[in-house]
Amino acid sequence: MSRNLIPARKFSDGYNEIVRRGDDPDMLMDFGILQLQKGQTYTNSETLERVFLLVRGAVKFAYDGKETAVERENCFDFGPWVLSLPAGAEVTITATADDTELTYNATPNERTFPAKLFAPEDSPNEYRGAGTMKEASTRIVRTTFNHSNAPYSNLVIGEVVGYPGKWSSYPPHHHPQPEIYYYKTLPEGGRAYAELGEDVYKLRGNDTLLIEEGLTHSHVTYPGYALWYLWVIRHLDGNPYITPTFVPEFKWVERPDAVIWPDRAEG
């Protein structure tokens, strides 16, 4: 098994740990999947900054004296509900539908900030790549929060939906901050490929990819299958994630006047 690819497994009800801080490679954050059946409850009050993202299903969040019921039919067609919590704040999550799934990330953060539940409209669809590359890399990007709208956080969290047969996270890029990807395909059973540095990984739903400092990354999806992935970046102390560095030799494909085969330049 690769040290960067954690293959899919069947999740049990409750919290399923996938990544722990201090592992090799060290992502500087904990990551796992919370699976609940209707009526099951999970409570967390760790002394870490934590983020819960609803992948599918329905839950009631009880935190900071509030109770909010939310639901999400699927992660491809609907935006996410994302709960951000400071260290020590308690949350109780009660599933109101079977096979409910949430992602969980946690990392040290000594800053105090109010808990916040981000609604789907806080992560609007951004159609990156549209109008360029003959639409070969058109994809949906949903960024919930980053350094611009949550400077108190040590995390950046968002989603990508890659169209069947197309590229995403393209052109290849890299950054010093560690990043975690977690995948789903539609229909289930699909495949995709991820470039990670000089290696290529064949992906399945529920796989997790660990991206270390400086490794370039991008994806391409099987025809007929859409690819959804969670992406979470951990800011470095004194060096927050702002924007990636793209591989220069492939940046030309984004230019509006780029001539791409079989088009021919005049003359």
Secondary structure as GFF3:
##gff-version 3
##sequence-region A 1 267
A	DSSP	beta_strand	5	6	.	.	.	ID=ss1
A	DSSP	beta_strand	14	19	.	.	.	ID=ss2
A	DSSP	beta_strand	30	36	.	.	.	ID=ss3
A	DSSP	beta_strand	41	44	.	.	.	ID=ss4
A	DSSP	beta_strand	49	63	.	.	.	ID=ss5
A	DSSP	beta_strand	66	72	.	.	.	ID=ss6
A	DSSP	beta_strand	82	85	.	.	.	ID=ss7
A	DSSP	beta_strand	91	95	.	.	.	ID=ss8
A	DSSP	beta_strand	100	107	.	.	.	ID=ss9
A	DSSP	beta_strand	116	118	.	.	.	ID=ss10
A	DSSP	three_ten_helix	120	122	.	.	.	ID=ss11
A	DSSP	beta_strand	126	128	.	.	.	ID=ss12
A	DSSP	three_ten_helix	133	135	.	.	.	ID=ss13
A	DSSP	beta_strand	139	145	.	.	.	ID=ss14
A	DSSP	beta_strand	155	162	.	.	.	ID=ss15
A	DSSP	beta_strand	167	174	.	.	.	ID=ss16
A	DSSP	beta_strand	179	186	.	.	.	ID=ss17
A	DSSP	beta_strand	192	196	.	.	.	ID=ss18
A	DSSP	beta_strand	199	203	.	.	.	ID=ss19
A	DSSP	beta_strand	208	211	.	.	.	ID=ss20
A	DSSP	beta_strand	217	221	.	.	.	ID=ss21
A	DSSP	beta_strand	226	234	.	.	.	ID=ss22
A	DSSP	beta_strand	245	246	.	.	.	ID=ss23
A	DSSP	three_ten_helix	248	254	.	.	.	ID=ss24
###
